[in-house]
Amino acid sequence: MAKPKKIGILTAGGDCPGLNAAIRGVGKTAIVKYGMEVIGISSGFLGLIDKHYFSLEEHMLSGILTDGGTILGTSREKPFKKSKRHNIDKPGRIVETYNELGLDCLVCIGGNGTQKTAAKLVNEGLNIIGIPKTIDNDVWGTDQTFGFDSALWIATESIDRLHSTANSHKRIMVIEIMGHHAGWLALYSGIAGGGDVILLPELDYDMDVVNDYLLTRARNKKPYSIVVVAEGIAKPHKDQSAASFIANRIEEGTGIETRKTILGYIQRGGSPSPMDRILATRFGAYAVDMIAQEDYGKMVIKKGEKIKDILLSDVGSKLRLVPEDHKLIKKAVGLDICFGNRY
């Protein structure tokens, strides 16, 4: 009989709901289905550099499905980025630790940066499987990342709550949604939450168009407006938040009292939604099936309702952005939602 495989697993980059579900999906499938040995790597790639790891036993995976965060810890360590940290060869140290542990494969759970690093580690000769996560939903190649659905619920509920305050005070409320350079979360939560204006990084916007639209609403006796703004929209001052910039421009241009809300890290915390628990579990189980087949150098993806995989080399340095002609944008325009342009 062949010796059972020994695998490592890490979570890297920003935290998001569903990480523990993915760890559980990998760990339980590896241990129960295949009899593999699983090593948990602490604090992302930093754990491989500093040799911080532990044996991940099956009992440690019980009760974590619904928990936010990650039992492995995480960091934003980018091992291929040059730094002065002790002048060590970080990629070399990762390869060294991988070999010392006798790993057959390393499972890297993370967003764009993590998958880019994972692809580079493949080039270093390591067996790697990537699992995509992020609330931004911007990892290229997959229809959805886990973390997105949970953040969507949080953002939508927050917009829902702003409606009553905006209506009570007859004011405009601007809410800033995470997403970096991608507008998926702002688009979906803006439509689900009944936003009147939605500004996305992928679409050019004109403040005159936005202000004219808001003034028209006021003249039509619509007593308040909700403006949903993605954090990555274009603005003149890099250090100024998107919400602050837009709120100031609206109040200056319309004379209507305007307030801003920045959700920030609230969108990344807490228990994952049922759909994220399921998606993360499916990703984790599929990743281990690939390891059992020695099908390495790939990232697990969702295409339609199916779980599939693509080469990690195809993922790096690409972003999945909202296309200008996305069907949701077209539907929203038909509902008189403003995107800041004369769409």
C-alpha positions as a Markdown table, in Angstrom:
| # | Residue | x | y | z |
|---|---|---|---|---|
| 1 | Met | 0.0 | 0.0 | 0.0 |
| 2 | Ala | 1.2 | 3.5 | -0.8 |
| 3 | Lys | 2.1 | 5.7 | 2.2 |
| 4 | Pro | -0.6 | 8.2 | 3.1 |
| 5 | Lys | 0.1 | 11.7 | 1.9 |
| 6 | Lys | 1.1 | 14.5 | 4.2 |
| 7 | Ile | -0.3 | 17.9 | 3.4 |
| 8 | Gly | 0.1 | 21.4 | 4.7 |
| 9 | Ile | -2.7 | 24.1 | 4.8 |
| 10 | Leu | -2.5 | 27.8 | 5.3 |
| 11 | Thr | -4.7 | 30.9 | 5.2 |
| 12 | Ala | -3.2 | 34.1 | 3.9 |
| 13 | Gly | -4.2 | 37.7 | 3.3 |
| 14 | Gly | -7.2 | 39.4 | 4.9 |
| 15 | Asp | -9.6 | 37.3 | 7.0 |
| 16 | Cys | -13.1 | 36.6 | 5.7 |
| 17 | Pro | -16.1 | 34.5 | 6.7 |
| 18 | Gly | -15.8 | 30.8 | 5.6 |
| 19 | Leu | -12.0 | 30.3 | 6.2 |
| 20 | Asn | -12.6 | 27.8 | 9.0 |
| 21 | Ala | -15.2 | 26.0 | 6.9 |
| 22 | Ala | -12.6 | 25.6 | 4.2 |
| 23 | Ile | -10.0 | 24.4 | 6.7 |
| 24 | Arg | -12.5 | 21.9 | 8.0 |
| 25 | Gly | -13.4 | 20.8 | 4.4 |
| 26 | Val | -9.8 | 20.2 | 3.6 |
| 27 | Gly | -8.9 | 18.6 | 7.0 |
| 28 | Lys | -11.8 | 16.3 | 7.4 |
| 29 | Thr | -11.7 | 15.0 | 3.8 |
| 30 | Ala | -8.0 | 14.5 | 4.0 |
| 31 | Ile | -8.1 | 12.6 | 7.4 |
| 32 | Val | -11.4 | 10.7 | 7.2 |
| 33 | Lys | -11.6 | 9.9 | 3.5 |
| 34 | Tyr | -7.9 | 9.4 | 2.6 |
| 35 | Gly | -6.1 | 8.9 | 5.9 |
| 36 | Met | -3.7 | 11.8 | 5.2 |
| 37 | Glu | -1.7 | 13.6 | 7.7 |
| 38 | Val | -2.5 | 17.3 | 7.9 |
| 39 | Ile | -0.1 | 20.1 | 9.1 |
| 40 | Gly | -1.6 | 23.5 | 10.0 |
| 41 | Ile | 0.7 | 26.4 | 9.0 |
| 42 | Ser | 0.4 | 29.4 | 11.3 |
| 43 | Ser | 0.0 | 33.0 | 10.1 |
| 44 | Gly | 0.0 | 32.4 | 6.3 |
| 45 | Phe | 3.3 | 32.2 | 4.5 |
| 46 | Leu | 5.0 | 33.7 | 7.5 |
| 47 | Gly | 4.5 | 30.3 | 9.3 |
| 48 | Leu | 6.6 | 28.5 | 6.6 |
| 49 | Ile | 9.3 | 31.2 | 6.8 |
| 50 | Asp | 9.5 | 31.2 | 10.6 |
| 51 | Lys | 8.7 | 27.4 | 11.0 |
| 52 | His | 5.5 | 27.9 | 13.0 |
| 53 | Tyr | 3.2 | 24.9 | 12.4 |
| 54 | Phe | 1.4 | 22.1 | 14.2 |
| 55 | Ser | -0.3 | 18.8 | 13.6 |
| 56 | Leu | -4.0 | 19.4 | 12.7 |
| 57 | Glu | -6.0 | 16.6 | 14.3 |
| 58 | Glu | -9.6 | 15.8 | 13.4 |
| 59 | His | -10.9 | 16.8 | 16.8 |
| 60 | Met | -9.5 | 20.3 | 16.3 |
| 61 | Leu | -11.9 | 20.7 | 13.3 |
| 62 | Ser | -15.0 | 20.0 | 15.3 |
| 63 | Gly | -17.2 | 23.1 | 16.0 |
| 64 | Ile | -15.4 | 25.5 | 13.7 |
| 65 | Leu | -17.7 | 25.4 | 10.7 |
| 66 | Thr | -19.8 | 28.4 | 11.9 |
| 67 | Asp | -16.9 | 30.4 | 13.3 |
| 68 | Gly | -15.5 | 33.5 | 11.7 |
| 69 | Gly | -11.8 | 34.2 | 11.4 |
| 70 | Thr | -9.3 | 31.3 | 11.0 |
| 71 | Ile | -7.9 | 28.9 | 13.5 |
| 72 | Leu | -4.6 | 29.0 | 11.6 |
| 73 | Gly | -4.2 | 32.7 | 11.8 |
| 74 | Thr | -3.2 | 34.8 | 8.8 |
| 75 | Ser | -0.8 | 37.5 | 7.7 |
| 76 | Arg | -0.2 | 39.6 | 4.6 |
| 77 | Glu | 3.4 | 38.3 | 4.2 |
| 78 | Lys | 4.4 | 38.4 | 0.5 |
| 79 | Pro | 7.5 | 36.2 | 0.4 |
| 80 | Phe | 8.5 | 37.1 | -3.2 |
| 81 | Lys | 8.4 | 40.9 | -2.4 |
| 82 | Lys | 11.9 | 42.2 | -1.6 |
| 83 | Ser | 12.3 | 43.5 | 2.0 |
| 84 | Lys | 15.1 | 44.1 | 4.5 |
| 85 | Arg | 13.6 | 41.6 | 7.0 |
| 86 | His | 16.7 | 39.9 | 8.3 |
| 87 | Asn | 18.0 | 39.7 | 4.7 |
| 88 | Ile | 16.7 | 36.1 | 4.5 |
| 89 | Asp | 15.7 | 34.3 | 1.3 |
| 90 | Lys | 12.0 | 33.9 | 2.1 |
| 91 | Pro | 11.0 | 31.7 | -0.9 |
| 92 | Gly | 14.1 | 29.5 | -0.1 |
| 93 | Arg | 13.0 | 29.2 | 3.5 |
| 94 | Ile | 9.5 | 28.2 | 2.4 |
| 95 | Val | 10.9 | 25.5 | 0.2 |
| 96 | Glu | 13.2 | 24.4 | 3.0 |
| 97 | Thr | 10.3 | 24.1 | 5.5 |
| 98 | Tyr | 8.1 | 22.3 | 3.0 |
| 99 | Asn | 10.9 | 19.7 | 2.4 |
| 100 | Glu | 11.7 | 19.4 | 6.1 |
| 101 | Leu | 8.1 | 18.6 | 6.9 |
| 102 | Gly | 8.0 | 16.1 | 4.0 |
| 103 | Leu | 4.9 | 17.6 | 2.5 |
| 104 | Asp | 3.3 | 16.1 | -0.6 |
| 105 | Cys | 1.3 | 19.2 | -1.2 |
| 106 | Leu | 0.5 | 22.7 | 0.3 |
| 107 | Val | -3.0 | 24.0 | 0.2 |
| 108 | Cys | -3.1 | 27.8 | 0.0 |
| 109 | Ile | -6.4 | 29.5 | 0.9 |
| 110 | Gly | -6.5 | 33.2 | 0.0 |
| 111 | Gly | -7.3 | 35.9 | -2.5 |
| 112 | Asn | -5.4 | 37.3 | -5.5 |
| 113 | Gly | -2.1 | 37.9 | -3.7 |
| 114 | Thr | -2.1 | 34.5 | -2.2 |
| 115 | Gln | -2.9 | 32.8 | -5.5 |
| 116 | Lys | -0.1 | 34.8 | -7.2 |
| 117 | Thr | 2.3 | 33.6 | -4.5 |
| 118 | Ala | 1.0 | 30.1 | -4.9 |
| 119 | Ala | 1.7 | 30.1 | -8.6 |
| 120 | Lys | 5.3 | 31.3 | -7.9 |
| 121 | Leu | 5.8 | 28.5 | -5.4 |
| 122 | Val | 4.8 | 26.0 | -8.2 |
| 123 | Asn | 7.7 | 27.4 | -10.2 |
| 124 | Glu | 9.9 | 26.7 | -7.1 |
| 125 | Gly | 9.1 | 23.0 | -7.5 |
| 126 | Leu | 6.4 | 22.7 | -4.8 |
| 127 | Asn | 3.1 | 20.9 | -5.2 |
| 128 | Ile | 0.4 | 23.5 | -4.6 |
| 129 | Ile | -3.4 | 23.7 | -4.6 |
| 130 | Gly | -5.1 | 27.1 | -4.3 |
| 131 | Ile | -8.5 | 27.8 | -2.8 |
| 132 | Pro | -9.9 | 31.3 | -3.6 |
| 133 | Lys | -11.5 | 33.4 | -0.8 |
| 134 | Thr | -12.3 | 37.1 | -0.5 |
| 135 | Ile | -15.3 | 39.3 | 0.2 |
| 136 | Asp | -14.4 | 41.3 | -2.9 |
| 137 | Asn | -15.3 | 38.4 | -5.3 |
| 138 | Asp | -12.5 | 39.5 | -7.6 |
| 139 | Val | -10.3 | 36.4 | -8.0 |
| 140 | Trp | -10.0 | 35.7 | -11.7 |
| 141 | Gly | -11.3 | 32.4 | -13.1 |
| 142 | Thr | -14.0 | 31.6 | -10.6 |
| 143 | Asp | -17.7 | 32.7 | -10.6 |
| 144 | Gln | -17.6 | 33.2 | -6.9 |
| 145 | Thr | -15.3 | 33.2 | -3.9 |
| 146 | Phe | -16.4 | 32.2 | -0.5 |
| 147 | Gly | -16.7 | 35.2 | 1.9 |
| 148 | Phe | -18.6 | 37.3 | -0.7 |
| 149 | Asp | -22.1 | 36.0 | 0.2 |
| 150 | Ser | -21.5 | 36.7 | 3.9 |
| 151 | Ala | -20.3 | 40.2 | 3.3 |
| 152 | Leu | -23.2 | 40.8 | 1.0 |
| 153 | Trp | -25.6 | 40.0 | 3.8 |
| 154 | Ile | -23.8 | 42.4 | 6.1 |
| 155 | Ala | -23.6 | 45.2 | 3.6 |
| 156 | Thr | -27.3 | 44.8 | 2.6 |
| 157 | Glu | -28.5 | 44.8 | 6.2 |
| 158 | Ser | -26.5 | 47.9 | 6.9 |
| 159 | Ile | -28.1 | 49.7 | 3.9 |
| 160 | Asp | -31.5 | 48.5 | 5.1 |
| 161 | Arg | -30.9 | 50.2 | 8.4 |
| 162 | Leu | -29.8 | 53.5 | 6.9 |
| 163 | His | -33.2 | 53.8 | 5.1 |
| 164 | Ser | -35.0 | 54.6 | 8.4 |
| 165 | Thr | -32.5 | 57.2 | 9.5 |
| 166 | Ala | -32.3 | 58.8 | 6.1 |
| 167 | Asn | -36.1 | 59.0 | 5.9 |
| 168 | Ser | -36.5 | 60.3 | 9.5 |
| 169 | His | -34.1 | 63.2 | 8.8 |
| 170 | Lys | -34.9 | 63.7 | 5.1 |
| 171 | Arg | -31.3 | 63.6 | 4.2 |
| 172 | Ile | -28.9 | 61.8 | 1.8 |
| 173 | Met | -26.9 | 58.9 | 3.3 |
| 174 | Val | -23.7 | 57.8 | 1.6 |
| 175 | Ile | -22.4 | 54.3 | 2.5 |
| 176 | Glu | -19.0 | 53.0 | 1.6 |
| 177 | Ile | -18.6 | 49.4 | 0.7 |
| 178 | Met | -15.4 | 47.4 | 0.5 |
| 179 | Gly | -14.1 | 45.7 | -2.6 |
| 180 | His | -10.7 | 47.3 | -3.5 |
| 181 | His | -10.8 | 47.8 | -7.3 |
| 182 | Ala | -13.8 | 45.6 | -7.9 |
| 183 | Gly | -17.4 | 46.7 | -7.5 |
| 184 | Trp | -19.2 | 43.4 | -7.0 |
| 185 | Leu | -20.1 | 43.9 | -3.4 |
| 186 | Ala | -21.3 | 47.5 | -3.9 |
| 187 | Leu | -23.3 | 46.5 | -7.0 |
| 188 | Tyr | -25.1 | 43.5 | -5.4 |
| 189 | Ser | -25.6 | 45.2 | -2.0 |
| 190 | Gly | -26.7 | 48.4 | -3.6 |
| 191 | Ile | -29.4 | 46.7 | -5.6 |
| 192 | Ala | -30.4 | 44.3 | -2.8 |
| 193 | Gly | -30.6 | 47.2 | -0.3 |
| 194 | Gly | -32.5 | 49.6 | -2.5 |
| 195 | Gly | -29.7 | 52.1 | -3.2 |
| 196 | Asp | -30.7 | 55.0 | -5.4 |
| 197 | Val | -27.1 | 55.8 | -6.6 |
| 198 | Ile | -24.4 | 53.1 | -7.0 |
| 199 | Leu | -20.9 | 54.2 | -7.9 |
| 200 | Leu | -18.4 | 51.5 | -9.0 |
| 201 | Pro | -14.7 | 51.5 | -9.7 |
| 202 | Glu | -15.3 | 50.0 | -13.2 |
| 203 | Leu | -17.6 | 52.8 | -14.3 |
| 204 | Asp | -16.7 | 56.5 | -14.9 |
| 205 | Tyr | -19.0 | 58.8 | -13.0 |
| 206 | Asp | -19.9 | 62.5 | -13.2 |
| 207 | Met | -20.8 | 64.4 | -10.0 |
| 208 | Asp | -23.1 | 66.7 | -12.0 |
| 209 | Val | -25.1 | 63.7 | -13.1 |
| 210 | Val | -25.3 | 62.4 | -9.6 |
| 211 | Asn | -26.3 | 65.7 | -8.1 |
| 212 | Asp | -28.9 | 66.4 | -10.8 |
| 213 | Tyr | -30.4 | 63.0 | -10.2 |
| 214 | Leu | -30.6 | 63.6 | -6.4 |
| 215 | Leu | -32.1 | 67.0 | -6.9 |
| 216 | Thr | -34.7 | 65.5 | -9.2 |
| 217 | Arg | -35.6 | 63.0 | -6.6 |
| 218 | Ala | -36.1 | 65.8 | -4.0 |
| 219 | Arg | -38.3 | 67.8 | -6.4 |
| 220 | Asn | -40.4 | 64.7 | -7.0 |
| 221 | Lys | -41.1 | 64.6 | -3.3 |
| 222 | Lys | -38.8 | 61.6 | -2.6 |
| 223 | Pro | -37.7 | 62.7 | 0.9 |
| 224 | Tyr | -34.3 | 60.9 | 1.1 |
| 225 | Ser | -31.7 | 59.1 | -1.0 |
| 226 | Ile | -29.3 | 56.2 | -0.4 |
| 227 | Val | -25.9 | 56.5 | -2.2 |
| 228 | Val | -23.8 | 53.3 | -2.3 |
| 229 | Val | -20.1 | 53.9 | -3.0 |
| 230 | Ala | -17.4 | 51.3 | -3.7 |
| 231 | Glu | -14.2 | 52.1 | -1.8 |
| 232 | Gly | -12.1 | 51.9 | -5.0 |
| 233 | Ile | -13.9 | 54.6 | -7.1 |
| 234 | Ala | -11.7 | 57.3 | -8.7 |
| 235 | Lys | -11.2 | 60.4 | -6.5 |
| 236 | Pro | -8.7 | 63.2 | -6.5 |
| 237 | His | -7.1 | 62.6 | -3.1 |
| 238 | Lys | -5.9 | 59.1 | -2.4 |
| 239 | Asp | -6.0 | 59.4 | 1.4 |
| 240 | Gln | -9.6 | 60.6 | 1.5 |
| 241 | Ser | -12.2 | 58.0 | 1.8 |
| 242 | Ala | -14.6 | 57.5 | -1.1 |
| 243 | Ala | -17.6 | 58.2 | 1.2 |
| 244 | Ser | -16.1 | 61.5 | 2.5 |
| 245 | Phe | -15.4 | 62.7 | -1.0 |
| 246 | Ile | -18.8 | 61.8 | -2.4 |
| 247 | Ala | -20.7 | 63.1 | 0.6 |
| 248 | Asn | -18.9 | 66.5 | 0.5 |
| 249 | Arg | -19.5 | 66.8 | -3.3 |
| 250 | Ile | -23.2 | 66.0 | -2.9 |
| 251 | Glu | -23.8 | 68.5 | -0.1 |
| 252 | Glu | -21.9 | 71.2 | -2.0 |
| 253 | Gly | -23.7 | 70.5 | -5.2 |
| 254 | Thr | -27.3 | 70.0 | -3.9 |
| 255 | Gly | -27.5 | 71.8 | -0.6 |
| 256 | Ile | -29.2 | 68.8 | 0.9 |
| 257 | Glu | -27.9 | 67.5 | 4.3 |
| 258 | Thr | -25.7 | 64.5 | 3.6 |
| 259 | Arg | -24.1 | 62.0 | 6.0 |
| 260 | Lys | -21.6 | 59.2 | 5.4 |
| 261 | Thr | -21.1 | 55.7 | 6.8 |
| 262 | Ile | -18.0 | 53.6 | 6.3 |
| 263 | Leu | -18.7 | 49.9 | 7.1 |
| 264 | Gly | -15.0 | 48.9 | 7.0 |
| 265 | Tyr | -14.0 | 45.6 | 8.7 |
| 266 | Ile | -17.5 | 44.9 | 9.9 |
| 267 | Gln | -18.0 | 43.4 | 6.5 |
| 268 | Arg | -15.3 | 40.8 | 7.0 |
| 269 | Gly | -16.2 | 39.5 | 10.5 |
| 270 | Gly | -18.6 | 37.1 | 12.0 |
| 271 | Ser | -20.1 | 33.8 | 11.2 |
| 272 | Pro | -20.2 | 32.8 | 7.5 |
| 273 | Ser | -23.6 | 32.6 | 5.7 |
| 274 | Pro | -25.0 | 29.1 | 4.9 |
| 275 | Met | -24.0 | 29.5 | 1.3 |
| 276 | Asp | -20.4 | 30.4 | 2.2 |
| 277 | Arg | -20.2 | 27.4 | 4.5 |
| 278 | Ile | -21.3 | 25.1 | 1.7 |
| 279 | Leu | -19.0 | 26.7 | -1.0 |
| 280 | Ala | -16.0 | 26.7 | 1.3 |
| 281 | Thr | -16.6 | 23.0 | 2.2 |
| 282 | Arg | -17.0 | 22.1 | -1.4 |
| 283 | Phe | -13.8 | 23.9 | -2.3 |
| 284 | Gly | -11.9 | 22.2 | 0.5 |
| 285 | Ala | -13.2 | 18.7 | -0.3 |
| 286 | Tyr | -12.5 | 19.1 | -4.0 |
| 287 | Ala | -8.9 | 20.3 | -3.3 |
| 288 | Val | -8.2 | 17.1 | -1.4 |
| 289 | Asp | -9.6 | 14.9 | -4.1 |
| 290 | Met | -7.2 | 16.6 | -6.5 |
| 291 | Ile | -4.3 | 15.9 | -4.1 |
| 292 | Ala | -5.3 | 12.3 | -3.9 |
| 293 | Gln | -5.1 | 12.2 | -7.7 |
| 294 | Glu | -1.7 | 14.1 | -7.6 |
| 295 | Asp | -3.3 | 16.8 | -9.8 |
| 296 | Tyr | -1.2 | 19.8 | -8.6 |
| 297 | Gly | -0.5 | 23.4 | -9.6 |
| 298 | Lys | -4.1 | 24.4 | -9.8 |
| 299 | Met | -6.8 | 26.5 | -8.1 |
| 300 | Val | -10.3 | 25.2 | -7.3 |
| 301 | Ile | -13.1 | 27.3 | -8.9 |
| 302 | Lys | -16.8 | 27.5 | -9.2 |
| 303 | Lys | -18.3 | 27.5 | -12.6 |
| 304 | Gly | -22.1 | 27.7 | -12.7 |
| 305 | Glu | -23.1 | 25.0 | -10.1 |
| 306 | Lys | -20.0 | 22.9 | -10.7 |
| 307 | Ile | -16.7 | 22.9 | -8.8 |
| 308 | Lys | -13.8 | 22.7 | -11.2 |
| 309 | Asp | -10.2 | 23.8 | -11.4 |
| 310 | Ile | -7.8 | 25.9 | -13.5 |
| 311 | Leu | -4.0 | 26.3 | -13.6 |
| 312 | Leu | -2.6 | 28.6 | -11.0 |
| 313 | Ser | -0.4 | 30.1 | -13.7 |
| 314 | Asp | -3.5 | 31.4 | -15.4 |
| 315 | Val | -4.8 | 33.2 | -12.3 |
| 316 | Gly | -1.9 | 35.4 | -11.3 |
| 317 | Ser | -2.0 | 39.2 | -11.8 |
| 318 | Lys | -5.6 | 39.2 | -13.1 |
| 319 | Leu | -8.7 | 40.6 | -11.6 |
| 320 | Arg | -12.3 | 39.7 | -12.0 |
| 321 | Leu | -14.0 | 43.0 | -12.4 |
| 322 | Val | -17.6 | 44.1 | -13.1 |
| 323 | Pro | -18.1 | 44.5 | -16.9 |
| 324 | Glu | -19.7 | 47.7 | -18.0 |
| 325 | Asp | -22.5 | 45.8 | -19.7 |
| 326 | His | -23.2 | 43.5 | -16.8 |
| 327 | Lys | -26.9 | 42.4 | -16.8 |
| 328 | Leu | -27.5 | 43.6 | -13.3 |
| 329 | Ile | -26.4 | 47.1 | -14.3 |
| 330 | Lys | -28.7 | 47.1 | -17.2 |
| 331 | Lys | -31.6 | 45.9 | -15.0 |
| 332 | Ala | -30.8 | 48.5 | -12.4 |
| 333 | Val | -30.8 | 51.4 | -14.9 |
| 334 | Gly | -34.3 | 50.2 | -15.9 |
| 335 | Leu | -35.3 | 50.7 | -12.3 |
| 336 | Asp | -34.0 | 54.3 | -12.4 |
| 337 | Ile | -30.9 | 53.6 | -10.3 |
| 338 | Cys | -28.2 | 56.0 | -11.1 |
| 339 | Phe | -24.6 | 54.9 | -11.8 |
| 340 | Gly | -23.2 | 58.4 | -12.1 |
| 341 | Asn | -23.2 | 58.5 | -15.9 |
| 342 | Arg | -25.7 | 59.0 | -18.7 |
| 343 | Tyr | -25.9 | 55.2 | -19.2 |
